[in-house]
Amino acid sequence: MMKEKYETLPLTTLKELAKARGLKGISTMKKAQVIELMLQEDEKEQEKEKQESCQNVFPEAASFEEVTMSDAEQAELTAALIGHGFEAQTIDELLLAKDASGATIGLVEIISTTEGYGGGMQFSMGIASDGTTKGISFLSLSETAGLGMRADTDDFKNQFKDKNVEAFSYTKSGASADDEIDALSGATLTTNAVTNGVNAGICCFNYCNESGLLSGEGGNS
């Protein structure tokens, strides 16, 4: 998507953008070269953002190791999600959370959902090995300012932190149990999207736990 956007820009504009990002040696570059350099920088920034997001949802971890699932495992996970009603949610990436000794202490999931009022949203979610949720951190969110965008506040996100539940539900009358969260006033669709996304993450964790991905019996772990 960014490549197509860059291709619509004049070379002079691209060079100005590249210079503003601190990129060097661009004065004699052709347009295709500048675009490639910009895309490489985009990848670096996205990776940095992802690592920071992982650390936000699993601060105890010393490192994160990407899980590469086989086609069969990916198909089984997709089937498990759909079987539990999570057709609008996808697990974009899985990372094992490791302590300083290299032992796995949990899982970080990058989750996308299309159920938001403003369209798609993506967030990272940490879950400890015992199933306790460590929290969520948004990577992209395009909800209504002052309403759905309040999903990215600590008051809302912390409701999904340090809970060991089978699934979350939301209420408009005041949460009274660990598996309940307070819905955002005036943003029920956003609340529903985030809650379903988190529940899809719990479903994914259960699959990974049962299939051996957390213990090293599956994937590349």
ABEGO torsion letter per residue (X at the ends): XAAAAAAABBAAAAAAAAAAAGBBGAAABBAAAAAAAAAAAAAAAAAAAAAAAAAAABAABABBBBBBBBAAAAAAAAAAAAAAGBAABBBABBBBBBBAAGBBAEBBBBBBBAABAAEBBBBBBBBBAAGBBAEBBBABBABBBGBAAAAABAAAAAAABGBBBABBBBBAAEBABAABBBBBBGBAAAAAAAAAAAAAAAAAAAAAAAAGAAAGABEAX
